[in-house]
Every structure is written in C-alpha cells, then in structure tokens.
C-alpha cells in the first residue's frame, strides 16, 4: 500500500493536481481548527461542503484519473519516476530566451515560449512532442522556423531544459480582449489563467514582444524591459542567481 501511495504521488507530481490537493488540505485543516475553537457556524459550512467535494473530486481530477488508467493499461504505472528538479540558474535561462526572441522578432517569426514555475505543466506537455533537451537560443530559434514539424505550437521550458514543443494550450475565456489578438496571444493568456506559468510571445505579423502572466498581457515590450520583467518574475531577490544576473547586466 505504501508503494501504491508513493506511485500515486509520483503520478500527480508536476501537474495542476498538486495545487488542488493543497487546497483540500487547507480546508481539512480549517475544519479541525473550527472543531477545536468551537466555531460552530464555520464547522457546519465546512461539513456541508464534504458531500459536494466527494462529487466534485472526480470532475476536478479527471485528467489525472485518465492518465492513471492509461498508464496502468500500458504497464507504465510502476515505471521509474522522473528525476528530482535541481537548483536552476534562471539568469542563464532568461538570457537564452532573450537571445532567441531577438532573432525571432527581427525576422518576424511567431513564437510561444512557456516557462513553468510551481504549477506543473505535464498535462499540456503531453499534447506536444517530448524533447527534454538543453535550452539554448539556437535551439529555440530552430524550433520556431516556419514549415518545420514543431513550429506550430508552444514550447514548454522546465528548469534549464526544453520539456516539449508543438504543445497545444487552452484559449482564454476572456471575451473583452482586443480583436487584434490572435490565437497565439489568446493561448498565452489561457495557460496563465490556469497556472502560474509565464509566457513570452513573439508576434508573427509584427515581431512585437509580449509577456503573459496571471491572465494579464503586456505588449509592445523592448528587449530590456522584457528581460527585467522575466528577472522580476523568475529570479527571487535573495537568490544568488539574481545578483549574478545584475552584475552581468552592469558589465
């Protein structure tokens, strides 16, 4: 049983289910605290939600349940887990992305680069072609060259590696967006609405650089501003990589 539970943890690792489980744990903790403090109204509300949660859980975890059944059917449920993430030099990752967007923007080559953070993006990576290659600017540019097998879709970056390319992303449900925004920008907003990922967009028509984060889109960025925004979002202020990055900029 312990091993089965361990495999279930491995199954949901790197997916949105991790955040959902954290929310459930918070609700259970609130229920225990309300019992202890004798907060009868809050306890009644939380206990009333238990039945709703039992019904909602299969719906919420539908992608993970489907993946588990598929892996059991393919005999991959007991396969070796993925390697643990190691400390990442995000300044290097950002530099490679910026160098790639410089070339793509100059040549008006459309691109959609998704940077994974705490919320796992395995669900979306599975819609594309798995690569697991070292991230370099040349590699990114080559992926998005028109009429190549992987140019149509998004690239997902995990740590210092390209996890997958040619991935399909959910479109935003926001109906108030400008008609000028195409599918690429709407997909960037959609993935940031469902996760904490950061997306860099290069417009194919104009070569304009944009950045999507938390369901919001910032357009018409120059290279310096885009770099500063990525650093602010990806590199913690107290992390040694941030100091290394700013020293690199000053030099």
C-alpha positions as CSV (number, residue, x, y, z in Angstrom):
1,X,0.0,0.0,0.0
2,X,2.8,2.4,0.8
3,X,4.4,1.8,-2.6
4,X,1.0,2.3,-4.4
5,X,0.5,5.6,-2.5
6,X,4.0,6.6,-3.5
7,X,3.3,5.9,-7.1
8,X,0.1,8.0,-6.9
9,X,2.2,10.9,-5.6
10,X,4.6,10.4,-8.5
11,X,1.6,10.4,-10.9
12,X,0.3,13.8,-9.8
13,X,3.7,15.4,-9.4
14,X,4.3,18.1,-12.0
15,X,0.6,18.6,-12.6
16,X,-2.1,21.1,-11.5
17,X,-3.5,18.5,-9.1
18,X,-0.7,19.4,-6.6
19,X,-2.2,22.8,-6.0
20,X,-5.7,21.3,-5.8
21,X,-4.6,18.9,-3.2
22,X,-3.0,21.7,-1.2
23,X,-6.4,23.5,-1.2
24,X,-8.1,20.4,0.1
25,X,-5.6,20.0,2.9
26,X,-6.2,23.7,3.8
27,X,-10.0,23.0,4.0
28,X,-9.4,19.9,6.2
29,X,-7.1,21.9,8.4
30,X,-9.8,24.6,8.7
31,X,-12.3,22.0,9.7
32,X,-10.1,20.7,12.5
33,X,-9.4,24.2,13.8
34,X,-13.1,25.1,13.7
35,X,-13.8,22.0,15.8
36,X,-11.0,22.9,18.3
37,X,-12.1,26.5,18.6
38,X,-15.8,25.6,18.7
39,X,-16.7,27.8,15.7
40,X,-20.0,26.1,15.1
41,X,-21.1,28.0,12.0
42,X,-17.8,27.6,10.2
43,X,-17.8,23.9,11.1
44,X,-21.3,23.5,9.8
45,X,-20.4,25.2,6.5
46,X,-17.3,23.1,6.0
47,X,-19.0,19.8,6.8
48,X,-21.8,20.7,4.4
49,X,-19.1,21.1,1.7
50,X,-17.9,17.5,2.2
51,X,-20.7,16.0,0.1
52,X,-20.1,18.5,-2.6
53,X,-16.4,17.7,-2.6
54,X,-17.0,14.0,-3.0
55,X,-19.0,14.7,-6.1
56,X,-16.6,17.4,-7.4
57,X,-13.3,15.5,-6.9
58,X,-13.7,13.0,-9.9
59,X,-14.5,16.0,-12.1
60,X,-11.6,18.1,-10.9
61,X,-9.1,15.3,-11.1
62,X,-10.5,13.9,-14.4
63,X,-7.2,14.5,-16.4
64,X,-5.1,12.8,-13.7
65,X,-7.5,9.9,-13.4
66,X,-7.5,9.4,-17.1
67,X,-3.7,9.5,-17.2
68,X,-3.5,6.9,-14.4
69,X,-5.8,4.5,-16.2
70,X,-3.8,4.9,-19.4
71,X,-0.5,4.2,-17.6
72,X,-2.0,1.1,-15.9
73,X,-3.2,-0.1,-19.3
74,X,0.2,0.5,-20.9
75,X,2.0,-1.1,-17.9
76,X,3.8,2.2,-17.1
77,X,2.2,2.8,-13.7
78,X,5.2,1.3,-11.9
79,X,7.9,2.8,-14.1
80,X,10.8,4.8,-12.7
81,X,9.8,8.3,-11.5
82,X,11.3,11.4,-13.1
83,X,14.4,12.9,-11.6
84,X,14.1,15.5,-8.9
85,X,14.4,19.1,-10.0
86,X,17.7,20.7,-9.1
87,X,18.7,24.3,-8.4
88,X,18.3,26.3,-11.6
89,X,20.4,29.2,-12.9
90,X,17.4,31.3,-14.1
91,X,19.6,34.1,-15.3
92,X,21.1,31.7,-17.9
93,X,17.6,30.6,-18.9
94,X,16.4,34.2,-19.3
95,X,19.5,35.1,-21.3
96,X,18.9,32.3,-23.8
97,X,15.3,33.2,-24.2
98,X,16.1,36.8,-24.8
99,X,18.7,36.0,-27.4
100,X,16.2,33.7,-29.2
101,X,13.4,36.3,-29.1
102,X,15.8,38.9,-30.5
103,X,16.3,36.8,-33.6
104,X,12.7,35.7,-33.9
105,X,11.4,39.3,-33.6
106,X,13.8,40.7,-36.1
107,X,12.7,38.1,-38.7
108,X,9.0,38.2,-37.7
109,X,8.9,34.6,-36.7
110,X,6.0,33.8,-34.4
111,X,6.8,32.1,-31.1
112,X,5.2,31.0,-27.9
113,X,7.5,30.2,-25.0
114,X,6.1,28.9,-21.8
115,X,8.2,29.0,-18.6
116,X,7.0,26.5,-16.0
117,X,7.1,27.6,-12.3
118,X,5.4,25.9,-9.4
119,X,2.4,24.6,-11.2
120,X,3.3,21.5,-13.2
121,X,2.5,21.6,-17.0
122,X,2.8,17.9,-17.8
123,X,-0.8,17.9,-18.9
124,X,0.0,20.4,-21.7
125,X,3.4,18.9,-22.5
126,X,1.7,15.6,-23.4
127,X,-0.2,17.4,-26.2
128,X,3.1,18.1,-28.0
129,X,6.3,16.3,-28.8
130,X,8.5,15.5,-25.8
131,X,12.1,16.7,-26.2
132,X,13.8,17.1,-22.9
133,X,16.8,18.9,-24.5
134,X,19.2,21.5,-23.1
135,X,17.9,25.1,-23.6
136,X,19.9,27.2,-25.9
137,X,18.9,30.2,-28.0
138,X,19.8,28.5,-31.2
139,X,17.7,25.5,-30.3
140,X,14.6,27.7,-29.6
141,X,15.1,29.6,-32.9
142,X,15.3,26.4,-34.8
143,X,12.1,25.1,-33.3
144,X,10.0,28.0,-34.5
145,X,11.4,28.2,-38.0
146,X,8.3,28.2,-40.3
147,X,7.3,25.0,-42.1
148,X,9.3,22.8,-39.7
149,X,7.5,20.0,-37.8
150,X,7.4,21.7,-34.4
151,X,7.0,25.4,-35.3
152,X,3.2,25.4,-34.8
153,X,2.5,25.3,-31.1
154,X,4.1,26.2,-27.8
155,X,7.5,25.3,-26.3
156,X,7.4,24.5,-22.6
157,X,10.5,25.1,-20.6
158,X,11.2,23.4,-17.3
159,X,14.3,24.5,-15.4
160,X,17.1,24.6,-17.9
161,X,15.6,22.2,-20.4
162,X,13.1,22.3,-23.2
163,X,10.4,19.9,-21.9
164,X,8.3,19.7,-25.1
165,X,7.5,21.5,-28.3
166,X,4.4,21.8,-30.6
167,X,2.2,21.9,-27.5
168,X,-1.5,22.9,-27.6
169,X,-2.6,25.4,-24.9
170,X,-6.1,26.3,-23.7
171,X,-7.5,29.5,-25.1
172,X,-8.6,32.3,-22.7
173,X,-12.3,32.7,-21.9
174,X,-11.9,36.4,-21.6
175,X,-14.4,38.0,-24.1
176,X,-13.1,41.6,-23.6
177,X,-9.9,41.2,-25.5
178,X,-8.9,43.3,-28.5
179,X,-9.8,41.8,-31.9
180,X,-6.2,42.4,-32.9
181,X,-5.0,39.5,-30.6
182,X,-4.7,36.2,-32.5
183,X,-4.7,32.6,-31.3
184,X,-1.1,32.8,-30.1
185,X,-1.8,35.6,-27.6
186,X,-5.1,34.0,-26.5
187,X,-3.4,30.7,-25.8
188,X,-0.7,32.5,-23.8
189,X,-3.4,34.1,-21.6
190,X,-5.3,30.8,-21.3
191,X,-2.3,28.9,-19.8
192,X,-1.5,31.7,-17.4
193,X,-5.2,31.7,-16.2
194,X,-4.9,28.0,-15.3
195,X,-1.4,28.0,-13.9
196,X,1.4,30.3,-12.6
197,X,3.4,29.9,-15.8
198,X,5.0,32.9,-17.6
199,X,4.6,33.1,-21.4
200,X,6.8,35.1,-23.9
201,X,5.1,35.8,-27.2
202,X,6.6,36.9,-30.5
203,X,4.0,38.2,-33.0
204,X,4.3,36.7,-36.4
205,X,2.7,39.7,-38.1
206,X,4.6,42.5,-36.4
207,X,7.5,40.9,-34.5
208,X,6.2,42.6,-31.3
209,X,7.3,41.1,-28.0
210,X,4.7,40.4,-25.3
211,X,4.6,38.7,-21.9
212,X,1.6,37.0,-20.3
213,X,1.4,36.4,-16.6
214,X,-1.6,35.7,-14.2
215,X,-4.1,36.2,-17.1
216,X,-2.7,39.6,-18.0
217,X,-0.9,40.5,-21.2
218,X,1.8,43.2,-21.5
219,X,2.5,44.1,-25.1
220,X,5.0,46.2,-27.1
221,X,8.0,45.3,-25.0
222,X,11.5,46.1,-25.9
223,X,14.3,43.6,-25.2
224,X,15.5,45.3,-22.0
225,X,12.0,45.6,-20.5
226,X,11.2,42.0,-21.2
227,X,14.4,40.9,-19.6
228,X,13.7,42.9,-16.5
229,X,10.2,41.6,-16.2
230,X,11.4,38.0,-16.5
231,X,14.0,38.5,-13.9
232,X,11.5,40.1,-11.5
233,X,9.1,37.1,-12.0
234,X,11.6,34.2,-12.2
235,X,14.6,35.1,-10.0
236,X,14.0,35.6,-6.3
237,X,15.6,38.8,-4.9
238,X,17.5,36.9,-2.3
239,X,18.7,34.2,-4.7
240,X,22.4,34.3,-5.7
241,X,21.4,34.0,-9.4
242,X,19.7,37.4,-9.2
243,X,22.9,39.0,-8.0
244,X,24.9,37.3,-10.7
245,X,22.4,38.5,-13.3
246,X,22.6,42.1,-12.3
247,X,26.4,42.0,-12.3
248,X,26.2,40.6,-15.8
249,X,24.0,43.5,-16.9
250,X,26.2,46.1,-15.5
251,X,29.2,44.7,-17.2
